[in-house]
Amino acid sequence: MYEEYYAKDSFVHIVEKNIDLKQVVNTNKCLIHLEKHGDKLLIISCIDNLLKGASGQAVHNMNLMFNLEETVGLRLKPSAF
């Protein structure tokens, strides 16, 4: 259900392995890892709050307002990998 919902999203990714903070530092990504434990679902998400926070959101909104591709200026690689 999560994979289908986020399939077309540019910045949200569902990952199979547990998340390492290094995967999102200096990026606009949001990584989500799901683990099923019996009848419960553990949802782990990770973002870089500096870039995915207000500054990244401002660039993302500007891109949308000016009919630019939403990823312009935001396709950044993690600095640790």
Number of C-alpha atoms within 10 A of each C-alpha: 6 11 12 8 9 13 12 10 8 14 16 19 18 17 14 10 10 13 15 10 14 15 19 24 22 19 22 28 24 18 20 20 17 16 13 9 8 6 5 8 10 10 10 14 17 18 21 19 16 13 20 22 12 11 13 19 14 13 18 20 14 14 17 14 10 9 9 12 10 18 15 13 12 20 13 15 14 16 11 10 8
